[in-house]
């Protein structure tokens, strides 16, 4: 659920959030590359800024 600029995780699933990637590029076969990203894995009840 999103309220303003904050999202909250509901249910049994998880949410993966990646922030601040640097050097984002794509290979010739269109695979994503990035470095130095912050990765968060969130579960029910967690909140994060959009």
C-alpha distance matrix in Angstrom:
0.0 3.8 6.7 10.0 10.6 8.4 5.6 5.3 6.8 7.3 10.6 13.9 13.3 13.3 12.0 14.9 14.8 18.1 19.2 22.6 24.5 28.1 30.6 28.2 30.5 31.0 33.9 36.3 34.6 31.2 29.8 27.5 29.1 27.8 29.0 27.9 24.1 22.0 20.1 17.5 16.4 13.5 13.0 11.1 10.4 10.9 9.5 10.8 11.9 11.6
3.8 0.0 3.8 6.4 7.1 5.7 4.3 6.4 9.1 10.7 14.2 17.2 16.1 15.5 13.3 15.5 14.5 17.3 17.7 20.7 22.9 26.4 28.9 26.7 29.2 30.0 33.2 35.7 34.3 30.7 29.5 26.9 28.4 26.8 27.9 26.8 23.0 21.1 19.8 17.5 17.3 14.8 15.1 13.7 12.4 12.0 9.5 9.6 9.5 8.8
6.7 3.8 0.0 3.8 6.0 5.5 6.3 8.3 11.7 13.2 16.9 20.1 19.4 18.6 16.5 18.5 17.1 19.6 19.4 22.1 24.8 28.1 30.8 28.9 31.6 32.7 36.1 38.6 37.4 33.8 32.6 29.8 31.0 29.1 30.0 28.5 25.0 22.8 22.0 19.7 19.9 17.1 17.5 15.8 13.7 13.4 10.4 10.7 9.9 9.9
10.0 6.4 3.8 0.0 3.8 5.7 8.2 11.0 14.5 16.5 20.2 23.2 22.1 20.9 18.4 19.7 17.6 19.5 18.7 20.8 23.7 26.7 29.5 27.8 30.5 32.0 35.5 38.0 37.2 33.4 32.4 29.5 30.5 28.4 29.2 27.7 24.3 22.5 22.3 20.4 21.2 19.0 19.9 18.7 16.6 15.6 12.1 11.3 9.2 8.8
10.6 7.1 6.0 3.8 0.0 3.8 6.9 10.3 13.6 16.4 20.0 22.6 21.0 19.3 16.3 17.0 14.5 16.1 15.0 17.1 20.0 23.0 25.9 24.3 27.2 28.9 32.4 35.1 34.5 30.7 29.5 26.4 27.1 24.9 25.5 24.0 20.6 18.8 18.9 17.3 18.6 16.8 18.4 17.9 16.0 14.1 10.4 8.6 5.8 5.2
8.4 5.7 5.5 5.7 3.8 0.0 3.8 6.8 10.2 13.1 16.8 19.3 18.0 16.2 13.6 14.8 12.8 15.1 14.5 17.2 20.1 23.4 26.4 24.9 27.9 29.3 32.7 35.5 34.6 31.0 29.4 26.4 27.0 24.8 25.2 23.5 20.0 17.7 17.2 15.0 15.8 13.5 14.8 14.3 12.2 10.4 6.7 5.6 4.5 5.7
5.6 4.3 6.3 8.2 6.9 3.8 0.0 3.8 6.7 9.6 13.2 15.7 14.3 12.8 10.5 12.3 11.1 14.0 14.5 17.7 20.1 23.6 26.4 24.5 27.3 28.3 31.5 34.2 32.9 29.4 27.7 25.0 25.9 24.1 24.8 23.3 19.6 17.3 16.0 13.5 13.5 11.0 11.9 11.2 9.9 8.4 5.5 5.5 6.4 6.8
5.3 6.4 8.3 11.0 10.3 6.8 3.8 0.0 3.8 6.5 10.2 12.7 12.1 11.0 9.7 12.3 12.0 15.5 16.5 20.0 22.2 25.9 28.7 26.8 29.5 30.4 33.3 36.1 34.5 31.2 29.3 26.7 27.6 25.8 26.4 24.8 21.1 18.5 16.6 13.5 12.6 9.4 9.2 7.8 6.2 5.7 4.3 6.6 9.1 10.3
6.8 9.1 11.7 14.5 13.6 10.2 6.7 3.8 0.0 3.8 7.0 9.1 8.3 7.5 7.1 10.4 11.3 15.1 16.9 20.6 22.3 26.1 28.7 26.6 29.1 29.6 32.2 34.9 33.1 30.0 27.8 25.5 26.7 25.2 25.9 24.5 20.9 18.2 15.7 12.4 10.6 7.2 6.2 4.9 5.4 5.5 6.4 8.6 11.6 12.5
7.3 10.7 13.2 16.5 16.4 13.1 9.6 6.5 3.8 0.0 3.8 7.0 7.6 8.6 9.5 13.2 14.7 18.5 20.6 24.3 25.8 29.6 32.0 29.8 32.0 32.2 34.6 37.2 35.0 32.0 30.0 28.1 29.5 28.3 29.2 28.0 24.3 21.8 19.0 15.7 13.3 10.0 7.6 4.8 6.2 8.3 9.7 12.3 15.2 15.9
10.6 14.2 16.9 20.2 20.0 16.8 13.2 10.2 7.0 3.8 0.0 3.8 5.7 8.2 10.4 14.1 16.4 20.2 22.7 26.5 27.6 31.4 33.6 31.2 33.2 33.0 35.1 37.5 35.1 32.4 30.2 28.7 30.3 29.4 30.5 29.5 25.9 23.5 20.4 17.2 14.1 11.3 8.2 5.8 8.6 10.9 13.0 15.5 18.6 19.1
13.9 17.2 20.1 23.2 22.6 19.3 15.7 12.7 9.1 7.0 3.8 0.0 3.8 6.8 10.1 13.5 16.4 20.0 22.9 26.7 27.4 31.1 33.2 30.8 32.7 32.3 34.1 36.5 33.9 31.5 29.1 27.8 29.3 28.6 29.6 28.7 25.4 23.0 19.6 16.5 13.0 10.8 7.6 6.6 10.2 12.0 14.7 17.0 20.3 21.0
13.3 16.1 19.4 22.1 21.0 18.0 14.3 12.1 8.3 7.6 5.7 3.8 0.0 3.8 6.9 10.1 13.3 16.7 19.9 23.6 24.0 27.7 29.6 27.2 28.9 28.5 30.3 32.7 30.2 27.8 25.4 24.0 25.6 25.0 26.1 25.5 22.1 20.1 16.6 13.9 10.5 8.9 6.8 7.4 11.0 11.6 13.9 15.4 18.5 18.7
13.3 15.5 18.6 20.9 19.3 16.2 12.8 11.0 7.5 8.6 8.2 6.8 3.8 0.0 3.8 6.7 9.9 13.3 16.4 20.1 20.6 24.3 26.4 24.2 26.2 26.2 28.1 30.8 28.6 26.0 23.4 21.6 22.8 21.9 22.7 21.9 18.5 16.4 12.9 10.2 6.7 5.6 4.9 7.2 10.3 9.7 11.8 12.8 15.9 16.3
12.0 13.3 16.5 18.4 16.3 13.6 10.5 9.7 7.1 9.5 10.4 10.1 6.9 3.8 0.0 3.8 6.4 10.0 13.0 16.7 17.4 21.1 23.3 21.1 23.3 23.5 25.7 28.6 26.6 23.8 21.3 19.2 20.3 19.1 20.1 19.3 15.7 13.8 10.5 8.1 5.8 5.1 6.6 8.8 10.9 9.3 10.2 10.2 12.9 12.9
14.9 15.5 18.5 19.7 17.0 14.8 12.3 12.3 10.4 13.2 14.1 13.5 10.1 6.7 3.8 0.0 3.8 6.7 10.1 13.7 13.9 17.6 19.8 17.7 20.0 20.4 22.6 25.7 24.0 21.2 18.4 16.0 16.8 15.5 16.3 15.6 12.1 10.5 7.1 5.8 4.6 6.3 9.1 12.0 13.8 11.4 11.8 10.7 12.9 12.7
14.8 14.5 17.1 17.6 14.5 12.8 11.1 12.0 11.3 14.7 16.4 16.4 13.3 9.9 6.4 3.8 0.0 3.8 6.6 10.3 11.2 15.0 17.5 15.7 18.4 19.5 22.2 25.4 24.2 21.1 18.5 15.6 15.9 14.0 14.6 13.6 9.8 8.0 5.8 5.1 6.5 7.8 11.2 13.8 14.6 11.5 10.8 8.6 10.0 9.8
18.1 17.3 19.6 19.5 16.1 15.1 14.0 15.5 15.1 18.5 20.2 20.0 16.7 13.3 10.0 6.7 3.8 0.0 3.8 7.1 7.4 11.2 13.8 12.1 15.1 16.6 19.4 22.8 22.1 18.9 16.3 13.0 12.8 10.4 11.0 10.1 6.3 5.5 4.7 6.5 9.0 11.2 14.7 17.5 18.2 14.9 13.9 11.1 11.6 11.0
19.2 17.7 19.4 18.7 15.0 14.5 14.5 16.5 16.9 20.6 22.7 22.9 19.9 16.4 13.0 10.1 6.6 3.8 0.0 3.8 5.9 9.4 12.6 11.7 15.2 17.4 20.5 23.9 23.8 20.5 18.2 14.6 13.8 10.8 10.7 9.2 5.7 5.1 6.7 8.5 11.7 13.4 17.1 19.6 19.6 16.1 14.4 11.0 10.5 10.0
22.6 20.7 22.1 20.8 17.1 17.2 17.7 20.0 20.6 24.3 26.5 26.7 23.6 20.1 16.7 13.7 10.3 7.1 3.8 0.0 3.8 6.4 10.0 9.9 13.7 16.6 19.7 23.2 23.6 20.4 18.4 14.6 13.1 9.7 9.1 7.5 5.3 6.3 9.2 11.7 15.1 17.1 20.8 23.3 23.2 19.6 17.7 14.2 13.0 12.4
24.5 22.9 24.8 23.7 20.0 20.1 20.1 22.2 22.3 25.8 27.6 27.4 24.0 20.6 17.4 13.9 11.2 7.4 5.9 3.8 0.0 3.8 6.8 6.5 10.2 13.1 16.0 19.6 20.1 17.1 15.0 11.2 9.4 5.9 5.9 5.7 4.1 7.2 9.5 12.8 15.8 18.3 22.0 24.8 25.2 21.7 20.2 16.9 16.1 15.0
28.1 26.4 28.1 26.7 23.0 23.4 23.6 25.9 26.1 29.6 31.4 31.1 27.7 24.3 21.1 17.6 15.0 11.2 9.4 6.4 3.8 0.0 3.8 5.6 9.1 12.6 15.2 18.7 20.0 17.3 15.5 11.9 9.3 6.0 5.2 5.9 6.7 10.1 12.8 16.2 19.3 22.0 25.7 28.6 28.9 25.4 23.8 20.4 19.3 18.2
30.6 28.9 30.8 29.5 25.9 26.4 26.4 28.7 28.7 32.0 33.6 33.2 29.6 26.4 23.3 19.8 17.5 13.8 12.6 10.0 6.8 3.8 0.0 3.8 6.2 9.9 12.3 15.6 17.3 15.0 13.5 10.4 7.6 5.5 5.9 8.4 9.6 13.3 15.5 19.1 21.9 24.7 28.3 31.3 31.9 28.4 27.0 23.6 22.5 21.1
28.2 26.7 28.9 27.8 24.3 24.9 24.5 26.8 26.6 29.8 31.2 30.8 27.2 24.2 21.1 17.7 15.7 12.1 11.7 9.9 6.5 5.6 3.8 0.0 3.8 7.1 10.2 13.6 14.7 11.9 10.6 7.3 5.5 4.4 7.0 9.8 9.6 13.2 14.7 18.0 20.4 23.1 26.6 29.4 30.2 27.0 25.6 22.3 21.3 19.4
30.5 29.2 31.6 30.5 27.2 27.9 27.3 29.5 29.1 32.0 33.2 32.7 28.9 26.2 23.3 20.0 18.4 15.1 15.2 13.7 10.2 9.1 6.2 3.8 0.0 3.8 6.8 9.9 11.5 9.0 8.4 6.1 5.2 6.5 9.6 12.9 13.0 16.6 17.7 21.0 23.0 25.8 29.0 31.8 33.0 29.9 28.6 25.5 24.6 22.4
31.0 30.0 32.7 32.0 28.9 29.3 28.3 30.4 29.6 32.2 33.0 32.3 28.5 26.2 23.5 20.4 19.5 16.6 17.4 16.6 13.1 12.6 9.9 7.1 3.8 0.0 3.8 6.7 7.7 5.3 5.3 4.7 5.8 8.7 12.1 15.6 15.4 18.8 19.1 22.3 23.7 26.5 29.5 32.3 33.8 31.0 30.0 27.0 26.4 24.1
33.9 33.2 36.1 35.5 32.4 32.7 31.5 33.3 32.2 34.6 35.1 34.1 30.3 28.1 25.7 22.6 22.2 19.4 20.5 19.7 16.0 15.2 12.3 10.2 6.8 3.8 0.0 3.8 5.4 5.0 5.2 6.7 7.3 10.8 13.8 17.5 17.8 21.2 21.3 24.5 25.7 28.8 31.6 34.5 36.3 33.6 32.9 30.1 29.7 27.5
36.3 35.7 38.6 38.0 35.1 35.5 34.2 36.1 34.9 37.2 37.5 36.5 32.7 30.8 28.6 25.7 25.4 22.8 23.9 23.2 19.6 18.7 15.6 13.6 9.9 6.7 3.8 0.0 3.8 5.4 7.5 9.9 11.0 14.5 17.6 21.3 21.5 24.9 24.9 28.0 29.0 31.9 34.6 37.4 39.3 36.7 36.0 33.2 32.8 30.4
34.6 34.3 37.4 37.2 34.5 34.6 32.9 34.5 33.1 35.0 35.1 33.9 30.2 28.6 26.6 24.0 24.2 22.1 23.8 23.6 20.1 20.0 17.3 14.7 11.5 7.7 5.4 3.8 0.0 3.8 5.8 9.2 11.4 15.1 18.4 21.9 21.6 24.7 24.1 26.9 27.4 30.3 32.7 35.3 37.5 35.2 34.7 32.3 32.2 29.7
31.2 30.7 33.8 33.4 30.7 31.0 29.4 31.2 30.0 32.0 32.4 31.5 27.8 26.0 23.8 21.2 21.1 18.9 20.5 20.4 17.1 17.3 15.0 11.9 9.0 5.3 5.0 5.4 3.8 0.0 3.8 6.4 9.3 12.7 16.3 19.7 19.0 21.9 21.5 24.2 24.8 27.5 30.0 32.5 34.5 32.1 31.4 28.9 28.6 26.0
29.8 29.5 32.6 32.4 29.5 29.4 27.7 29.3 27.8 30.0 30.2 29.1 25.4 23.4 21.3 18.4 18.5 16.3 18.2 18.4 15.0 15.5 13.5 10.6 8.4 5.3 5.2 7.5 5.8 3.8 0.0 3.8 6.6 10.1 13.6 16.9 16.2 19.0 18.3 21.1 21.8 24.6 27.2 30.0 32.1 29.6 29.2 26.7 26.8 24.6
27.5 26.9 29.8 29.5 26.4 26.4 25.0 26.7 25.5 28.1 28.7 27.8 24.0 21.6 19.2 16.0 15.6 13.0 14.6 14.6 11.2 11.9 10.4 7.3 6.1 4.7 6.7 9.9 9.2 6.4 3.8 0.0 3.8 6.8 10.4 13.6 12.6 15.6 15.3 18.2 19.3 22.2 25.1 27.9 29.6 27.0 26.3 23.6 23.5 21.4
29.1 28.4 31.0 30.5 27.1 27.0 25.9 27.6 26.7 29.5 30.3 29.3 25.6 22.8 20.3 16.8 15.9 12.8 13.8 13.1 9.4 9.3 7.6 5.5 5.2 5.8 7.3 11.0 11.4 9.3 6.6 3.8 0.0 3.8 7.1 10.6 10.6 13.9 14.3 17.7 19.4 22.5 25.7 28.8 30.3 27.3 26.6 23.8 23.7 22.0
27.8 26.8 29.1 28.4 24.9 24.8 24.1 25.8 25.2 28.3 29.4 28.6 25.0 21.9 19.1 15.5 14.0 10.4 10.8 9.7 5.9 6.0 5.5 4.4 6.5 8.7 10.8 14.5 15.1 12.7 10.1 6.8 3.8 0.0 3.8 7.0 7.1 10.7 11.8 15.4 17.6 20.8 24.2 27.3 28.4 25.2 24.3 21.3 21.1 19.7
29.0 27.9 30.0 29.2 25.5 25.2 24.8 26.4 25.9 29.2 30.5 29.6 26.1 22.7 20.1 16.3 14.6 11.0 10.7 9.1 5.9 5.2 5.9 7.0 9.6 12.1 13.8 17.6 18.4 16.3 13.6 10.4 7.1 3.8 0.0 3.8 5.7 9.3 11.1 14.9 17.6 20.8 24.4 27.7 28.6 25.1 24.3 21.4 21.2 20.5
27.9 26.8 28.5 27.7 24.0 23.5 23.3 24.8 24.5 28.0 29.5 28.7 25.5 21.9 19.3 15.6 13.6 10.1 9.2 7.5 5.7 5.9 8.4 9.8 12.9 15.6 17.5 21.3 21.9 19.7 16.9 13.6 10.6 7.0 3.8 0.0 3.8 6.6 9.3 12.9 16.1 19.1 22.8 26.1 26.6 23.0 22.2 19.3 19.2 19.1
24.1 23.0 25.0 24.3 20.6 20.0 19.6 21.1 20.9 24.3 25.9 25.4 22.1 18.5 15.7 12.1 9.8 6.3 5.7 5.3 4.1 6.7 9.6 9.6 13.0 15.4 17.8 21.5 21.6 19.0 16.2 12.6 10.6 7.1 5.7 3.8 0.0 3.8 6.2 9.8 13.0 15.8 19.6 22.7 23.2 19.7 18.8 15.8 15.9 15.7
22.0 21.1 22.8 22.5 18.8 17.7 17.3 18.5 18.2 21.8 23.5 23.0 20.1 16.4 13.8 10.5 8.0 5.5 5.1 6.3 7.2 10.1 13.3 13.2 16.6 18.8 21.2 24.9 24.7 21.9 19.0 15.6 13.9 10.7 9.3 6.6 3.8 0.0 3.8 6.7 10.3 12.9 16.7 19.8 20.1 16.4 15.7 13.0 13.5 14.1
20.1 19.8 22.0 22.3 18.9 17.2 16.0 16.6 15.7 19.0 20.4 19.6 16.6 12.9 10.5 7.1 5.8 4.7 6.7 9.2 9.5 12.8 15.5 14.7 17.7 19.1 21.3 24.9 24.1 21.5 18.3 15.3 14.3 11.8 11.1 9.3 6.2 3.8 0.0 3.8 6.8 9.9 13.5 16.9 17.7 14.3 14.3 12.1 13.6 14.1
17.5 17.5 19.7 20.4 17.3 15.0 13.5 13.5 12.4 15.7 17.2 16.5 13.9 10.2 8.1 5.8 5.1 6.5 8.5 11.7 12.8 16.2 19.1 18.0 21.0 22.3 24.5 28.0 26.9 24.2 21.1 18.2 17.7 15.4 14.9 12.9 9.8 6.7 3.8 0.0 3.8 6.2 10.0 13.2 14.0 10.6 11.0 9.6 11.9 13.1
16.4 17.3 19.9 21.2 18.6 15.8 13.5 12.6 10.6 13.3 14.1 13.0 10.5 6.7 5.8 4.6 6.5 9.0 11.7 15.1 15.8 19.3 21.9 20.4 23.0 23.7 25.7 29.0 27.4 24.8 21.8 19.3 19.4 17.6 17.6 16.1 13.0 10.3 6.8 3.8 0.0 3.8 7.0 10.6 12.2 9.5 11.0 10.7 13.7 14.8
13.5 14.8 17.1 19.0 16.8 13.5 11.0 9.4 7.2 10.0 11.3 10.8 8.9 5.6 5.1 6.3 7.8 11.2 13.4 17.1 18.3 22.0 24.7 23.1 25.8 26.5 28.8 31.9 30.3 27.5 24.6 22.2 22.5 20.8 20.8 19.1 15.8 12.9 9.9 6.2 3.8 0.0 3.8 7.1 8.4 6.0 8.0 8.8 12.3 13.8
13.0 15.1 17.5 19.9 18.4 14.8 11.9 9.2 6.2 7.6 8.2 7.6 6.8 4.9 6.6 9.1 11.2 14.7 17.1 20.8 22.0 25.7 28.3 26.6 29.0 29.5 31.6 34.6 32.7 30.0 27.2 25.1 25.7 24.2 24.4 22.8 19.6 16.7 13.5 10.0 7.0 3.8 0.0 3.8 6.3 5.8 9.0 11.0 14.7 16.2
11.1 13.7 15.8 18.7 17.9 14.3 11.2 7.8 4.9 4.8 5.8 6.6 7.4 7.2 8.8 12.0 13.8 17.5 19.6 23.3 24.8 28.6 31.3 29.4 31.8 32.3 34.5 37.4 35.3 32.5 30.0 27.9 28.8 27.3 27.7 26.1 22.7 19.8 16.9 13.2 10.6 7.1 3.8 0.0 3.8 5.6 8.7 11.7 15.2 16.8
10.4 12.4 13.7 16.6 16.0 12.2 9.9 6.2 5.4 6.2 8.6 10.2 11.0 10.3 10.9 13.8 14.6 18.2 19.6 23.2 25.2 28.9 31.9 30.2 33.0 33.8 36.3 39.3 37.5 34.5 32.1 29.6 30.3 28.4 28.6 26.6 23.2 20.1 17.7 14.0 12.2 8.4 6.3 3.8 0.0 3.8 6.5 10.1 13.5 15.7
10.9 12.0 13.4 15.6 14.1 10.4 8.4 5.7 5.5 8.3 10.9 12.0 11.6 9.7 9.3 11.4 11.5 14.9 16.1 19.6 21.7 25.4 28.4 27.0 29.9 31.0 33.6 36.7 35.2 32.1 29.6 27.0 27.3 25.2 25.1 23.0 19.7 16.4 14.3 10.6 9.5 6.0 5.8 5.6 3.8 0.0 3.8 6.9 10.6 13.0
9.5 9.5 10.4 12.1 10.4 6.7 5.5 4.3 6.4 9.7 13.0 14.7 13.9 11.8 10.2 11.8 10.8 13.9 14.4 17.7 20.2 23.8 27.0 25.6 28.6 30.0 32.9 36.0 34.7 31.4 29.2 26.3 26.6 24.3 24.3 22.2 18.8 15.7 14.3 11.0 11.0 8.0 9.0 8.7 6.5 3.8 0.0 3.8 7.1 9.7
10.8 9.6 10.7 11.3 8.6 5.6 5.5 6.6 8.6 12.3 15.5 17.0 15.4 12.8 10.2 10.7 8.6 11.1 11.0 14.2 16.9 20.4 23.6 22.3 25.5 27.0 30.1 33.2 32.3 28.9 26.7 23.6 23.8 21.3 21.4 19.3 15.8 13.0 12.1 9.6 10.7 8.8 11.0 11.7 10.1 6.9 3.8 0.0 3.8 6.5
11.9 9.5 9.9 9.2 5.8 4.5 6.4 9.1 11.6 15.2 18.6 20.3 18.5 15.9 12.9 12.9 10.0 11.6 10.5 13.0 16.1 19.3 22.5 21.3 24.6 26.4 29.7 32.8 32.2 28.6 26.8 23.5 23.7 21.1 21.2 19.2 15.9 13.5 13.6 11.9 13.7 12.3 14.7 15.2 13.5 10.6 7.1 3.8 0.0 3.8
11.6 8.8 9.9 8.8 5.2 5.7 6.8 10.3 12.5 15.9 19.1 21.0 18.7 16.3 12.9 12.7 9.8 11.0 10.0 12.4 15.0 18.2 21.1 19.4 22.4 24.1 27.5 30.4 29.7 26.0 24.6 21.4 22.0 19.7 20.5 19.1 15.7 14.1 14.1 13.1 14.8 13.8 16.2 16.8 15.7 13.0 9.7 6.5 3.8 0.0
